[in-house]
Amino acid sequence: MFDSKRLVKVVSVAVASMSLLGVSASVSEAATFTAPKLGLSEVATTNPSIKKGDKIFVVVKDTKNQKVNVLNANGKKTAKKVSMGSTFTAKAVKKTNGKKIVKINKSQWLNAKDVVKD
């Protein structure tokens, strides 16, 4: 009885010491491991810019007011409005007064935030 307890104790100490040696060896291997260098990822454009000749689609963020203001060439609001869902071809694109605007016909412009590429 006494010998079996002693034998179990010796075996368990031996197993524990071997496992600790194995853990320290794997830790030292991990410390010397060098990770491969990764290449630069390509950045995909999330909001492609609108260019002359692109088809554009009017969208509205406000659900109660389904129309957007028409601007003049200087980016000022006019009395005219365009309803949501209208499609146009961009005649020109320019930046004025800090706003990017898109020309939809001879004298009417829309804020680029109100249109998306179709």
C-alpha positions as a Markdown table, in Angstrom:
| # | Residue | x | y | z |
|---|---|---|---|---|
| 1 | Met | 0.0 | 0.0 | 0.0 |
| 2 | Phe | 2.7 | 2.4 | 1.0 |
| 3 | Asp | 4.8 | 1.5 | -2.1 |
| 4 | Ser | 1.8 | 2.1 | -4.5 |
| 5 | Lys | 1.2 | 5.6 | -3.1 |
| 6 | Arg | 4.9 | 6.4 | -3.4 |
| 7 | Leu | 5.0 | 5.0 | -6.9 |
| 8 | Val | 1.9 | 7.1 | -7.9 |
| 9 | Lys | 3.6 | 10.2 | -6.4 |
| 10 | Val | 6.9 | 9.7 | -8.2 |
| 11 | Val | 5.1 | 9.1 | -11.6 |
| 12 | Ser | 2.9 | 12.2 | -11.2 |
| 13 | Val | 5.9 | 14.3 | -10.3 |
| 14 | Ala | 7.8 | 12.9 | -13.3 |
| 15 | Val | 4.8 | 13.6 | -15.7 |
| 16 | Ala | 4.3 | 17.1 | -14.3 |
| 17 | Ser | 8.0 | 18.0 | -14.7 |
| 18 | Met | 8.0 | 16.6 | -18.3 |
| 19 | Ser | 5.0 | 18.7 | -19.2 |
| 20 | Leu | 6.6 | 21.8 | -17.8 |
| 21 | Leu | 9.7 | 21.2 | -19.8 |
| 22 | Gly | 7.6 | 20.7 | -22.9 |
| 23 | Val | 5.8 | 24.0 | -22.3 |
| 24 | Ser | 9.0 | 26.0 | -21.8 |
| 25 | Ala | 10.5 | 24.5 | -24.9 |
| 26 | Ser | 7.4 | 25.5 | -27.0 |
| 27 | Val | 7.5 | 29.0 | -25.5 |
| 28 | Ser | 11.1 | 29.4 | -26.4 |
| 29 | Glu | 10.3 | 28.2 | -30.0 |
| 30 | Ala | 7.5 | 30.7 | -30.2 |
| 31 | Ala | 9.8 | 33.5 | -29.1 |
| 32 | Thr | 12.3 | 32.7 | -31.9 |
| 33 | Phe | 9.6 | 32.3 | -34.6 |
| 34 | Thr | 9.4 | 35.2 | -37.1 |
| 35 | Ala | 6.2 | 35.9 | -38.7 |
| 36 | Pro | 6.1 | 36.3 | -42.5 |
| 37 | Lys | 5.8 | 39.8 | -43.9 |
| 38 | Leu | 2.4 | 40.5 | -45.3 |
| 39 | Gly | 1.9 | 42.6 | -48.4 |
| 40 | Leu | -0.1 | 45.9 | -48.4 |
| 41 | Ser | -3.8 | 45.4 | -48.8 |
| 42 | Glu | -5.5 | 47.2 | -51.7 |
| 43 | Val | -8.1 | 49.8 | -50.7 |
| 44 | Ala | -11.3 | 49.5 | -52.6 |
| 45 | Thr | -13.2 | 52.7 | -53.1 |
| 46 | Thr | -16.5 | 52.7 | -51.2 |
| 47 | Asn | -18.0 | 55.7 | -52.8 |
| 48 | Pro | -16.9 | 56.0 | -56.4 |
| 49 | Ser | -16.6 | 59.5 | -57.6 |
| 50 | Ile | -19.1 | 60.8 | -60.2 |
| 51 | Lys | -17.7 | 61.9 | -63.5 |
| 52 | Lys | -19.0 | 63.6 | -66.6 |
| 53 | Gly | -21.3 | 61.2 | -68.6 |
| 54 | Asp | -22.1 | 59.0 | -65.6 |
| 55 | Lys | -25.7 | 58.0 | -65.0 |
| 56 | Ile | -26.8 | 59.4 | -61.6 |
| 57 | Phe | -29.8 | 58.6 | -59.4 |
| 58 | Val | -31.3 | 61.0 | -56.9 |
| 59 | Val | -31.6 | 59.7 | -53.3 |
| 60 | Val | -33.1 | 61.3 | -50.3 |
| 61 | Lys | -32.1 | 60.7 | -46.6 |
| 62 | Asp | -35.2 | 62.5 | -45.2 |
| 63 | Thr | -38.2 | 60.2 | -45.7 |
| 64 | Lys | -40.9 | 62.9 | -45.1 |
| 65 | Asn | -39.5 | 65.3 | -47.8 |
| 66 | Gln | -39.0 | 63.2 | -50.9 |
| 67 | Lys | -37.4 | 66.1 | -52.9 |
| 68 | Val | -34.0 | 67.6 | -53.1 |
| 69 | Asn | -33.1 | 71.2 | -53.8 |
| 70 | Val | -31.8 | 72.3 | -57.2 |
| 71 | Leu | -28.7 | 74.5 | -57.0 |
| 72 | Asn | -27.3 | 77.2 | -59.3 |
| 73 | Ala | -23.8 | 77.2 | -60.7 |
| 74 | Asn | -22.5 | 78.9 | -57.5 |
| 75 | Gly | -24.0 | 76.3 | -55.2 |
| 76 | Lys | -26.9 | 78.4 | -54.0 |
| 77 | Lys | -30.4 | 77.0 | -53.6 |
| 78 | Thr | -33.0 | 77.8 | -56.2 |
| 79 | Ala | -36.8 | 77.5 | -55.9 |
| 80 | Lys | -36.9 | 74.3 | -58.0 |
| 81 | Lys | -36.8 | 70.8 | -56.6 |
| 82 | Val | -36.1 | 67.3 | -58.0 |
| 83 | Ser | -38.0 | 64.3 | -56.7 |
| 84 | Met | -36.3 | 61.2 | -55.4 |
| 85 | Gly | -35.7 | 58.4 | -57.9 |
| 86 | Ser | -35.1 | 60.7 | -60.8 |
| 87 | Thr | -32.2 | 59.6 | -63.1 |
| 88 | Phe | -30.0 | 62.0 | -65.0 |
| 89 | Thr | -26.7 | 62.0 | -66.9 |
| 90 | Ala | -24.0 | 64.1 | -65.3 |
| 91 | Lys | -23.1 | 66.9 | -67.7 |
| 92 | Ala | -20.3 | 68.2 | -65.5 |
| 93 | Val | -18.9 | 68.0 | -61.9 |
| 94 | Lys | -17.3 | 70.8 | -60.0 |
| 95 | Lys | -16.5 | 72.0 | -56.4 |
| 96 | Thr | -17.8 | 75.4 | -55.3 |
| 97 | Asn | -18.1 | 76.9 | -51.8 |
| 98 | Gly | -16.8 | 73.7 | -50.3 |
| 99 | Lys | -19.6 | 71.6 | -52.0 |
| 100 | Lys | -19.2 | 69.1 | -54.8 |
| 101 | Ile | -22.1 | 69.7 | -57.3 |
| 102 | Val | -23.2 | 67.8 | -60.4 |
| 103 | Lys | -24.7 | 69.5 | -63.4 |
| 104 | Ile | -27.9 | 67.8 | -64.6 |
| 105 | Asn | -28.9 | 70.2 | -67.4 |
| 106 | Lys | -28.2 | 73.7 | -68.8 |
| 107 | Ser | -28.6 | 75.6 | -65.5 |
| 108 | Gln | -29.5 | 73.1 | -62.8 |
| 109 | Trp | -27.0 | 71.5 | -60.4 |
| 110 | Leu | -27.5 | 69.0 | -57.6 |
| 111 | Asn | -25.4 | 68.5 | -54.4 |
| 112 | Ala | -23.2 | 65.4 | -54.9 |
| 113 | Lys | -24.4 | 64.1 | -51.5 |
| 114 | Asp | -27.9 | 63.8 | -52.9 |
| 115 | Val | -27.0 | 61.6 | -55.9 |
| 116 | Val | -25.4 | 58.2 | -56.4 |
| 117 | Lys | -23.9 | 56.6 | -59.4 |
| 118 | Asp | -26.5 | 54.5 | -61.2 |
